[in-house]
Amino acid sequence: MVIDARNLVKRYGTLTALDHLDIGVHEGEVFGLLGPNGSGKTTAINCILSLLEYDEGTIEVFGTPMTPENYAAKRDIGIVMQNVAVFQELTVHENIDYFCGLYVTDKALRKKLVDEAIAFTGLEDFRKFRPKKLSGGLLRRLNIACGIAHKPKLIILDEPTVAVDPQSRNKILEGITELNRNGATVVYTSHYMEEVEQICTRIMIIDKGRAIATGTKDELKEMVSIGEKVIVDAEELPDSVMAELRMIDGVSSSEYVDKVLTVVSERGMSSLEEVLEILKRTGVKYSRIRTELPTLNDVFLEITGKELRD
Ligand SMILES: Nc1ncnc2c1ncn2[C@@H]1O[C@H](COP(=O)(O)OP(=O)(O)OP(=O)(O)O)[C@@H](O)[C@H]1O
């Protein structure tokens, strides 16, 4: 296992930020830590990296106990923190060279690695720029380049796309997938379920410092009792039609709010055909129709009773 953290407890005064949390990350995974703001993602990462003391538990990284002095392990870890941490007085190139130089002393090798990191993050045109001249998205890309230039075996990214424009966000997500394809194990924290679904091979959903579910996105979605949702924009919907919709075999709930009809089926069931048949037969005027499969938000909602994006 690349990371084997067991029974982690971290308290800040009376607040328990990590509550007997186990995190196991296997080689080659893109492991997603998904949870709302304040659920303990950053705290968990900081404990794993030995940047933060914890109250209980054990942590091994690359099979060795993780301590602040475990430099052998640290050399093989790339960290991209939530807050951009670069030197304002250094250029893009100098920043990446500085961080890479913490791990790589051979100048020729370092030059090659820095150039690769610049190309990888698409910063070629900004080599000589200082951070304050960069947009938010480019700054994030610089932050990533600084964390990964030395080609670490394990890359930990803590919410690297917060407040990033869609173009940079896509570039970042594609880049992470590519790093993984090139052999890095990745730990990715986020409160955006779409991102985690897009790039992570296995996901742990956490809430209040506790793991509430772990698995592939398909495994997690199998945990929810609902199946497909049919969503229809309809100007008007008489109660008699609502009553008929509720009678469809396998429908677990239906509601009509703000001119939007939502019919939810039980797991493994679909009601699209019947919904359409009833709407047509009863002459209900409708416009847009779409279906949605369960999301990770539904998993979160069903287990915790609240939305992931509170
Ligand atoms: N230094 C600290 N002192 C006291 N409480 C803290 C400290 N750092 C974090 N906390 C609290 O611990 C809990 C977990 O915070 P943490 O930052 O790990 O969550 P997170 O999931 O990373 O959230 P975010 O996405 O907002 O960073 C929160 O309730 C937070 O307020």
The ligand as an SDF file (V2000), in Angstrom:
LIG
                    3D

 31 33  0  0  0  0  0  0  0  0999 V2000
   -6.0190   24.9440   13.0620 N   0  0  0  0  0  0  0  0  0  0  0  0
   -7.2660   24.6710   13.3530 C   0  0  0  0  0  0  0  0  0  0  0  0
   -7.7780   24.9940   14.5570 N   0  0  0  0  0  0  0  0  0  0  0  0
   -9.0510   24.6920   14.8920 C   0  0  0  0  0  0  0  0  0  0  0  0
   -9.9190   24.0680   14.0760 N   0  0  0  0  0  0  0  0  0  0  0  0
   -9.4780   23.7270   12.8610 C   0  0  0  0  0  0  0  0  0  0  0  0
   -8.1430   24.0100   12.4210 C   0  0  0  0  0  0  0  0  0  0  0  0
   -8.0010   23.5480   11.1620 N   0  0  0  0  0  0  0  0  0  0  0  0
   -9.1840   23.0130   10.8330 C   0  0  0  0  0  0  0  0  0  0  0  0
  -10.0750   23.1090   11.8240 N   0  0  0  0  0  0  0  0  0  0  0  0
  -11.4590   22.5940   11.8190 C   0  0  0  0  0  0  0  0  0  0  0  0
  -11.3900   21.2100   11.5700 O   0  0  0  0  0  0  0  0  0  0  0  0
  -12.4410   20.7820   10.7040 C   0  0  0  0  0  0  0  0  0  0  0  0
  -11.8600   20.1340    9.4820 C   0  0  0  0  0  0  0  0  0  0  0  0
  -11.1840   21.1220    8.6960 O   0  0  0  0  0  0  0  0  0  0  0  0
  -10.4260   20.8120    7.3460 P   0  0  0  0  0  0  0  0  0  0  0  0
   -9.7890   22.0710    6.8900 O   0  0  0  0  0  0  0  0  0  0  0  0
   -9.5820   19.6160    7.5300 O   0  0  0  0  0  0  0  0  0  0  0  0
  -11.6440   20.4460    6.4030 O   0  0  0  0  0  0  0  0  0  0  0  0
  -11.6770   20.3300    4.8210 P   0  0  0  0  0  0  0  0  0  0  0  0
  -12.5570   19.1890    4.5240 O   0  0  0  0  0  0  0  0  0  0  0  0
  -10.3130   20.3400    4.2900 O   0  0  0  0  0  0  0  0  0  0  0  0
  -12.4430   21.6580    4.4370 O   0  0  0  0  0  0  0  0  0  0  0  0
  -12.0630   22.7890    3.4110 P   0  0  0  0  0  0  0  0  0  0  0  0
  -12.4950   22.2770    2.1080 O   0  0  0  0  0  0  0  0  0  0  0  0
  -12.8880   23.9490    3.8800 O   0  0  0  0  0  0  0  0  0  0  0  0
  -10.5840   23.0160    3.5520 O   0  0  0  0  0  0  0  0  0  0  0  0
  -13.2590   22.0190   10.4190 C   0  0  0  0  0  0  0  0  0  0  0  0
  -14.3390   22.0510   11.3140 O   0  0  0  0  0  0  0  0  0  0  0  0
  -12.2920   23.1580   10.6990 C   0  0  0  0  0  0  0  0  0  0  0  0
  -12.9870   24.3110   11.1100 O   0  0  0  0  0  0  0  0  0  0  0  0
  1  2  1  0
  2  3  1  0
  2  7  2  0
  3  4  2  0
  4  5  1  0
  5  6  2  0
  6  7  1  0
  6 10  1  0
  7  8  1  0
  8  9  2  0
  9 10  1  0
 10 11  1  0
 11 12  1  0
 11 30  1  0
 12 13  1  0
 13 14  1  0
 13 28  1  0
 14 15  1  0
 15 16  1  0
 16 17  2  0
 16 18  1  0
 16 19  1  0
 19 20  1  0
 20 21  2  0
 20 22  1  0
 20 23  1  0
 23 24  1  0
 24 25  2  0
 24 26  1  0
 24 27  1  0
 28 29  1  0
 28 30  1  0
 30 31  1  0
M  END
$$$$
